[in-house]
């Protein structure tokens, strides 16, 4: 018979083995279940990747009752386009066309003076009659102006004759002395070609400074036609009425532009008035008295008839544009001459009308300005002694009817 102590030890041992077996079985069962789960997971195919262009459907709104789930801000509605304008109803038997009216306006500056050159103020619109190619025109605008001037002083400065240079410089300095602070003036000298000594300025000191540079002439040629043509071209881009003060002998020696082309250019240019100051008159008179002719540069034959022709050309330049030409014989005449010029360009009557001939056909239209009394007859002007005064009415002789594109 087994002792009691040994029996207790054996029962304890057997109990431990049973617990171990139970635990091992449970562990094995757990391991088997895990392995089966992994196998099932490996056998299950992976979910297909989503297409990059396919968007997932938004999640349904959820949450407790009474609450609002996810939402999308609605797209702003575009404003409807404005309705198209209604087309005018077509009138029966009326053709489709568009109408463009371009009414030209002709401006005419008129100078009214006594025979001695004194300006006559106080004229009224009804005192003027304007005719174009013989057809009377209706004046629509009228005014008397006394305003600052815009002028180009064109000076002949070539190696011709000392007396001519002296007269040209004296005349130019006298003109510069008559300038006012609001006047715009440019200075151009010329010999074989024009040179801009100073562009438009209101500083009288710059004008005098430009004239001070004229000391030593270079060329003997005096290309007046080229210079006048070039100056008119430059003035095309300047607004308002412009003046050219031409100080010259009028002799052209070597220009590419001829006299006929110069006349055409003057006729085709609007709002430019030329005042011509002839130089060298005293030297010419002395030479003619001695039976000779004044020199006009080495190697350039200039006869007395050439000087007379030059004077006539200067007069025509002025007459075509409504200006005047002066031929002083003595230096003392210059202040009075430029006083008259200043009076002319600062005191004028400005007329404007719409021509009855509205065609832009490039033709030259002749103008005629007359002074008339209220009854339609010639206007008579009397002085303080009640004597009739002879009057000069100076205006441009015509214009070229051409279309101007702004």
C-alpha positions in Angstrom: 0.0 0.0 0.0 1.3 3.4 -1.1 2.0 5.8 1.6 -0.3 8.8 2.0 2.4 11.4 1.2 3.4 9.6 -2.0 -0.2 9.5 -3.1 -0.7 13.2 -2.7 2.4 13.9 -4.7 1.2 11.6 -7.5 -2.3 13.3 -7.7 -0.7 16.7 -7.8 1.5 15.6 -10.7 -1.3 14.1 -12.7 -3.4 17.3 -12.1 -0.6 19.4 -13.5 -0.3 17.3 -16.7 -4.0 17.5 -17.2 -3.9 21.3 -17.0 -1.0 21.4 -19.3 -2.8 19.2 -21.8 -5.9 21.3 -21.7 -3.8 24.5 -22.1 -1.8 23.0 -25.0 -5.0 21.9 -26.7 -6.5 25.3 -26.3 -3.3 26.9 -27.6 -3.2 24.5 -30.6 -6.9 25.2 -31.3 -6.2 29.0 -31.2 -3.3 28.7 -33.5 -5.3 26.6 -36.0 -8.1 29.2 -36.0 -5.6 32.0 -36.7 -4.0 30.0 -39.5 -7.4 29.4 -41.0 -8.3 33.1 -40.8 -5.1 34.0 -42.7 -5.8 31.5 -45.3 -9.2 32.9 -45.8 -7.8 36.4 -46.0 -5.2 35.4 -48.6 -7.8 33.6 -50.7 -10.0 36.7 -50.7 -9.2 38.8 -53.9 -7.9 42.4 -53.2 -10.3 45.2 -54.1 -9.9 46.6 -57.6 -8.0 50.0 -57.7 -10.2 52.9 -58.4 -10.0 54.6 -61.8 -8.2 58.0 -61.7 -11.0 59.5 -63.8 -13.8 58.0 -61.8 -14.9 60.0 -58.7 -16.3 58.2 -55.7 -19.9 59.0 -55.0 -20.3 61.4 -52.1 -21.2 59.9 -48.8 -24.9 60.0 -47.9 -25.9 62.5 -45.4 -26.0 61.0 -41.9 -26.0 61.9 -38.3 -28.7 62.0 -35.7 -32.1 63.1 -36.7 -32.6 66.8 -37.1 -28.9 67.4 -38.1 -27.6 68.3 -41.6 -24.9 66.1 -43.1 -22.2 67.1 -45.7 -23.4 69.4 -48.4 -22.0 71.0 -51.7 -22.1 74.8 -52.4 -24.3 75.2 -55.5 -22.6 76.8 -58.6 -23.3 80.5 -59.1 -25.7 81.0 -61.9 -24.4 83.2 -64.8 -26.4 86.4 -65.6 -28.3 85.9 -68.8 -26.9 87.9 -71.8 -28.6 91.2 -72.6 -31.3 90.9 -75.2 -30.2 91.9 -78.7 -31.4 95.4 -79.8 -34.4 95.3 -82.0 -33.8 96.1 -85.6 -35.7 99.0 -86.9 -38.7 98.0 -88.9 -38.0 98.1 -92.6 -40.0 100.7 -94.5 -41.5 99.4 -97.6 -39.8 100.4 -100.8 -37.0 102.0 -98.8 -33.4 100.7 -99.8 -30.9 99.7 -97.1 -28.0 102.3 -96.8 -25.8 104.1 -94.3 -25.5 107.9 -94.4 -22.2 109.7 -93.5 -22.1 113.5 -93.7 -18.8 115.3 -93.8 -19.2 119.1 -94.0 -16.0 121.0 -94.6 -15.3 124.3 -93.0 -13.1 126.9 -94.7 -11.3 129.5 -92.4 -10.2 132.8 -93.9 -8.1 135.3 -92.0 -8.7 138.9 -93.3 -6.6 142.0 -92.6 -8.3 145.4 -93.2 -5.9 148.3 -93.2 -5.5 151.8 -94.5 -3.1 152.4 -97.4 -0.5 153.4 -94.8 -0.9 150.0 -93.1 -3.0 151.0 -90.1 -5.4 148.3 -88.8 -9.1 149.3 -89.0 -11.0 147.9 -86.0 -14.7 147.7 -85.4 -15.8 145.7 -88.5 -18.8 143.5 -88.2 -19.8 140.2 -89.9 -22.3 141.9 -92.2 -19.5 144.1 -93.5 -17.8 141.1 -95.2 -18.8 139.2 -98.4 -16.9 136.0 -99.3 -17.1 134.4 -102.7 -15.7 131.1 -103.8 -15.2 130.6 -107.5 -17.6 133.5 -108.0 -20.4 132.0 -105.8 -21.2 133.9 -102.6 -20.9 131.9 -99.4 -22.7 132.3 -96.1 -20.4 133.3 -93.2 -21.1 131.1 -90.2 -18.3 132.1 -87.8 -16.8 135.6 -87.2 -14.4 137.0 -84.7 -11.6 139.6 -84.3 -8.4 138.1 -82.9 -5.6 139.7 -81.0 -3.7 136.6 -79.7 -0.1 135.2 -79.4 1.5 134.2 -82.6 3.2 131.0 -83.8 5.9 131.9 -86.3 9.0 130.6 -88.0 11.8 133.1 -88.7 13.5 131.9 -91.9 16.8 133.8 -92.5 19.0 133.6 -95.6 22.6 133.3 -94.4 25.1 132.4 -97.1 28.5 133.5 -98.3 27.1 135.9 -100.9 27.5 139.6 -100.0 28.3 141.4 -96.8 25.6 143.9 -97.2 23.0 141.1 -97.6 24.2 139.4 -94.4 24.1 142.6 -92.4 20.6 143.4 -93.6 19.3 139.9 -92.9 20.7 139.9 -89.3 19.5 143.4 -88.6 15.9 142.6 -89.8 16.0 139.3 -87.7 17.1 141.1 -84.5 14.4 143.7 -84.9 11.7 141.0 -85.4 13.0 139.3 -82.2 12.6 142.5 -80.3 8.9 142.6 -81.1 8.1 139.2 -79.6 5.9 138.9 -76.6 6.1 136.4 -73.8 3.3 134.1 -75.0 4.5 134.0 -78.7 6.0 130.7 -80.0 8.9 131.2 -82.4 11.3 128.9 -84.3 14.4 130.1 -86.1 15.7 128.5 -89.4 18.7 129.6 -91.4 19.5 128.4 -94.8 22.2 128.4 -97.5 22.6 125.1 -99.4 20.1 123.5 -97.0 17.8 124.6 -94.1 19.1 124.3 -90.5 16.9 124.6 -87.4 18.7 126.8 -85.0 16.1 126.7 -82.3 12.8 124.8 -82.2 9.6 126.5 -81.1 10.2 128.4 -77.9 8.6 131.2 -75.9 12.0 132.3 -74.6 13.1 135.4 -76.5 16.7 134.8 -75.2 16.8 131.5 -77.1 15.8 133.3 -80.3 18.4 135.9 -79.9 21.0 133.3 -78.9 20.2 131.4 -82.1 20.8 134.6 -84.2 24.1 135.1 -82.4 25.4 131.9 -83.9 25.1 133.4 -87.4 28.6 134.8 -87.8 30.6 132.9 -90.4 28.7 131.7 -93.5 29.8 128.5 -95.2 28.2 128.0 -98.6 27.4 130.4 -101.4 24.2 128.6 -102.5 20.8 130.1 -101.4 18.3 127.3 -101.9 15.2 129.2 -101.0 12.6 126.9 -102.7 13.9 123.8 -100.9 13.8 125.7 -97.6 10.3 127.1 -98.0 9.0 123.7 -99.1 10.6 122.0 -96.1 9.3 124.6 -93.7 5.7 124.2 -95.0 6.0 120.5 -94.5 7.1 120.8 -90.9 4.3 123.3 -90.2 1.7 120.7 -91.3 1.9 119.1 -87.9 1.5 122.4 -85.9 -2.0 123.3 -84.8 -3.6 126.7 -85.3 -2.6 129.5 -87.7 1.1 129.9 -88.4 3.3 132.6 -89.9 6.5 132.5 -91.8 8.7 135.6 -91.5 11.0 135.2 -94.6 14.1 137.4 -94.5 15.8 136.8 -97.9 17.0 138.2 -101.1 14.5 135.9 -102.8 17.3 134.5 -105.1 17.3 130.8 -105.5 20.5 129.3 -106.9 20.5 125.5 -106.6 17.2 124.0 -105.3 15.9 120.6 -106.3 12.4 122.0 -106.0 11.4 124.4 -108.7 9.3 127.5 -108.5 6.1 125.9 -109.9 6.3 123.1 -107.2 6.8 125.8 -104.6 3.7 127.6 -105.7 1.7 124.4 -105.6 2.9 123.6 -102.1 1.9 127.1 -100.9 -1.6 126.8 -102.4 -2.1 123.3 -100.9 -1.1 124.5 -97.4 -3.7 125.8 -95.1 -3.5 128.2 -92.1 0.0 129.6 -93.0 0.7 133.3 -93.9 4.0 134.5 -95.3 5.5 137.9 -94.6 8.5 138.6 -96.8 11.3 141.0 -96.0 13.6 141.6 -98.9 17.2 142.3 -98.1 20.1 143.9 -100.0 18.0 146.7 -101.6 20.4 149.5 -100.8 23.4 147.5 -102.2 21.4 146.8 -105.4 20.5 150.5 -105.8 24.1 151.6 -105.4 25.3 148.9 -107.9 22.7 149.9 -110.4 23.6 153.5 -110.1 27.2 152.7 -110.9 26.1 150.6 -113.9 27.0 147.2 -112.3 25.3 144.6 -110.1 25.9 143.5 -106.6 27.8 140.2 -106.2 25.9 137.2 -105.0 28.7 134.8 -104.2 31.8 133.7 -106.2 31.0 131.9 -109.4 27.2 132.5 -109.4 26.1 134.9 -112.1 23.2 137.0 -110.9 21.9 139.8 -113.0 19.7 142.7 -112.1 16.7 141.0 -113.8 17.2 138.1 -111.5 16.8 140.3 -108.5 13.7 141.8 -109.9 12.3 138.4 -110.5 13.2 137.4 -106.9 11.3 140.4 -105.6 8.2 139.4 -107.6 8.4 135.8 -106.3 8.6 137.1 -102.7 5.5 139.3 -103.4 3.7 136.3 -104.8 4.5 134.1 -101.8 3.0 136.7 -99.5 0.0 137.4 -101.7 -1.0 133.8 -102.1 -1.2 133.4 -98.3 -2.7 136.7 -97.3 0.5 138.3 -96.2 2.6 141.2 -97.4 6.1 141.8 -98.7 8.4 144.7 -97.7 11.6 145.9 -99.4 13.4 148.3 -97.1 16.2 150.4 -98.5 17.4 151.7 -95.2 18.0 150.1 -91.8 15.9 152.7 -90.1 12.8 151.4 -91.9 12.9 148.0 -90.2 11.3 149.0 -86.8 8.3 150.5 -88.6 8.0 147.5 -90.9 8.0 145.0 -88.1 5.5 147.1 -86.2 3.2 146.8 -89.2 3.8 143.0 -89.3 3.1 142.7 -85.6 -0.1 144.6 -86.1 -1.1 142.5 -89.0 -0.5 139.1 -87.4 -2.0 140.1 -84.0 -5.1 142.0 -85.3 -7.1 140.1 -87.9 -10.7 139.2 -88.6 -11.4 135.5 -88.8 -14.2 134.3 -91.1 -15.4 130.8 -91.6 -18.0 129.2 -93.9 -19.3 125.9 -95.2 -18.6 125.9 -99.0 -21.6 125.2 -101.3 -19.2 123.0 -103.3 -18.5 120.1 -100.8 -16.5 117.9 -103.2 -12.9 117.0 -102.1 -11.7 116.8 -105.7 -8.3 118.4 -105.2 -9.2 121.5 -107.3 -8.0 125.0 -106.4 -10.8 127.3 -105.3 -10.4 131.0 -105.8 -11.5 133.2 -102.9 -12.6 136.9 -102.9 -13.3 138.9 -99.8 -15.1 142.3 -100.2 -16.2 145.0 -97.8 -19.9 145.8 -98.2 -22.3 148.2 -96.6 -25.7 147.2 -95.1 -27.4 148.0 -98.4 -25.0 145.6 -100.3 -22.9 148.3 -101.9 -19.2 149.0 -101.4 -18.4 150.0 -97.8 -17.0 153.5 -97.4 -14.8 154.4 -94.4 -14.1 158.0 -93.4 -11.5 159.5 -91.2 -11.9 162.0 -88.5 -12.2 164.8 -91.1 -15.0 162.9 -92.8 -12.8 162.2 -95.8 -13.0 158.8 -97.6 -10.2 156.5 -96.6 -8.8 154.0 -99.1 -8.8 150.5 -97.6 -6.8 147.4 -98.4 -8.5 144.0 -97.7 -5.8 141.3 -97.5 -6.8 137.6 -97.5 -5.4 134.5 -99.1 -6.4 134.1 -102.8 -7.7 130.5 -102.5 -7.3 127.0 -101.2 -7.0 123.4 -102.5 -10.1 121.3 -101.7 -8.6 118.1 -100.4 -9.8 115.7 -97.8 -7.7 115.9 -94.6 -7.3 112.7 -92.5 -6.8 113.4 -88.8 
